[in-house]
Amino acid sequence: MSTTVPTEARLTPRTWGMLFVLCGAIFLEGIDVAMLNVALPAIRADLGMSTGQLQWVISAYVLGYGGFMLAGGRAADLFGRRRMFLAWLAVFLVVSAAGGLAGEGWLLIAARFVAGVAAAVMAPAGLSIITTAFAEGPQRNRALLVYSGTAAAGFSLGLVLGGLLTAVNWRLVLFVPAVLALLILVLGASLIPVTPRERVTGRRVDLPGAVTVTAAIVLLVLGVERSAHVGAAWTAALVAAGLALGAVFVRIERRSAAPLVRLGLLRSGTLVRANLAALLFSAAFFGFQFVAVLYLQELRGWSTGQTSLAMLAIGADAVLAPTLTPRLVRRFGNAKVVVTGLVLALVAYVLFLPIGTDTAYLAMFPTMIVLGVAFALAYGPLTIVATNGVDESEQGLAGGLLYTSFQFGAALGLAACTAVLTGAAAGPGSYRMALAVPIAAVALAAVISGTGLRKRVA
């Protein structure tokens, strides 16, 4: 039975209230990650963590997020999007508060991993509620661009809020999301409608597939992160093991009566290109953010508040995504807007290459503002492309695939940048070397997306 909201009801105050709640959840996820990024140096000082360990405060979250995203998205399709969204929002609330109480680094990392697993169910469930509540076309596009713009606002405002909270106590960057999660949970319970699918029982998730693909992701990222600390043989072994588990995952999916991923879905060239571009775009963005924060705070000695304000210009995407991007999409189409955004991101990272120990902020500002525009042009349209044309019964899975790509990319970008920073000599030269990661990643994303554009033109 279809769960799409009828056309005449789609624009009621209750429907927009539902969108407001779902935007609140994706905003929560954005500020959660961004605030922790700014708080990393303070966490390192308080808990005595090394650079390699510090990276796992973020990577543990994105590994849980990306690793369980496919299972979370499919669970939303099978067991009810509203039920899964609200239940795992409650889990997110509890473990966020627990992370704020952590007295040792490994406890914080463990809490972040569980928070990532909770977000892995919440995110595709929320996205699929939107894609099934708004009919494919202009209205869904508008809703998705507002949704992605809110996520962008979370990333950018989280940097500022994280700096302010960290100046008081870094633990507040975990307690505040817990309070916001409680508010969203209360509102969501009343504003997100129950649909017939919420009452479906007797369904199951492909647990072997979920465990296998999660293990594959962990091994691949571990191989990249450890490459600066262990020999080439160990790195090759970890990467090979990850790839082998990926092959096992494919085999499991082919034989499963209820596969985590219906492999036929991956025959869509448009969907595959969108997910690959999302993975690489995310690797570049999170890698750059990690490098920039460490550069400003550890090399330049800036405070968390100064760092937050320096990166605030990236927040232009929060304004542009719901205003300018829809107009560009209507006029030029999603594909051209995505490619333009990726090319602008490449320009932004290249502009940051001349950094030094005394570089003025005005020289850094073009990178921040151009990156904000790039994010606005790429993020929302990628979300639209990755979910368009997918059957309603698999919208949760499509959202899971997309967010897996985003989060796996973030983990790889962070790991690769950490490997470069820990393997290079200290100083501005190491940060320039680390910038090669986001530059290469976003350049490849532009090439992949551009290939699809050329095929469309031909």
Secondary structure as GFF3:
##gff-version 3
##sequence-region A 1 458
A	DSSP	three_ten_helix	7	9	.	.	.	ID=ss1
A	DSSP	alpha_helix	13	47	.	.	.	ID=ss2
A	DSSP	alpha_helix	51	79	.	.	.	ID=ss3
A	DSSP	alpha_helix	81	100	.	.	.	ID=ss4
A	DSSP	alpha_helix	105	133	.	.	.	ID=ss5
A	DSSP	alpha_helix	138	168	.	.	.	ID=ss6
A	DSSP	alpha_helix	172	191	.	.	.	ID=ss7
A	DSSP	three_ten_helix	196	199	.	.	.	ID=ss8
A	DSSP	alpha_helix	207	226	.	.	.	ID=ss9
A	DSSP	alpha_helix	232	255	.	.	.	ID=ss10
A	DSSP	three_ten_helix	263	267	.	.	.	ID=ss11
A	DSSP	alpha_helix	269	294	.	.	.	ID=ss12
A	DSSP	pi_helix	295	299	.	.	.	ID=ss13
A	DSSP	alpha_helix	304	310	.	.	.	ID=ss14
A	DSSP	three_ten_helix	312	315	.	.	.	ID=ss15
A	DSSP	alpha_helix	316	332	.	.	.	ID=ss16
A	DSSP	alpha_helix	334	351	.	.	.	ID=ss17
A	DSSP	alpha_helix	361	387	.	.	.	ID=ss18
A	DSSP	three_ten_helix	392	394	.	.	.	ID=ss19
A	DSSP	alpha_helix	395	423	.	.	.	ID=ss20
A	DSSP	alpha_helix	428	434	.	.	.	ID=ss21
A	DSSP	alpha_helix	436	457	.	.	.	ID=ss22
###
